[in-house]
Amino acid sequence: MTYADEVEKMTFEESIKTLEDLVKELEAGGIDLDRSIEIYEKAVLLRNHCRQILDESERRIQRIMESSGTLKTEDLKFD
């Protein structure tokens, strides 16, 4: 199983926690270039996974609001 496969099975909370751990490892320093690149690759996968979950959640909320007749169009911003 690849790391990408593992990430796809993670919840949003698990992904954020793993991403935070990777950032801490990078910030601590003392790692070689290969490990830094590996961390970066994993972080990008995790970030993309989190973005996908948030996008899906936003669409779900919009469908709920539409079905209840309370839809007010506003762009949700996640920065």
N, C-alpha and C positions, 0 to 999 in steps of 0.2 A: 504494500500500500504506500502510495506517495504522500508527501506532506500535504499536497493540495487535496487529496482525498480525505485526509484527517481533518483539515480545516472545514471542508464542506459539511462535516458531521457535527461541528461545534455549534453551540448556541452563541448568541450575541455576547452574552456575559463571559463565556469561556474564551471567545475570541479576543475580547477587550483585555481580559486578564493576561492572556498569553502575549498579546501585543505589548502591554505594560512591562511584562517581565523581559521581553526582548529589548525594549528601550532602556531599561535599567542596566542590562548587561552591556549594551553599547556605551552608555554613559559612564559606567565603571571603568572603562578603558582596559588596557592591558591585553587586548585580544589581537590576533593577527589579522591580516587583510582577508584571507580566505574565510575566516569565521565572521568577520564584519559583513562580507558580501552575502554569506549564507543567512545571516540575521536579516539583512535588508530584503532579500528575496522572500523570506518567510513573512516579514512585516508587510510587504506589498500584498501578498496573498491574503493575509488577515484583514488588512484595510479594505481590500476589494470585497471580501466576504461580509464585513460589517456594513459596507455601503449597500450591498445587495439586500441584506436583511432590512436595513432602514428603508430602502426604496419600496420593498414589498410591503412593509408595515404601513408606509404612507398610502400606498394604493388601497390597502385593506381598510384603512380609516376612511378614505374618501368614499369607498363603496358603502360602508356602514352609514356614513352621513347622507349619501344620496338615497339610500333605501329608507332612511327615516325622515327624509324630507327636510333635513336641517343643513343641507350643504351650503356653505359659504365659501366661495373660492378664495383661497389664500395660499400663497406658496409657503411651504414649510422649508425652513432653512436649517441644515445640519452642518455646522462648521466645526 
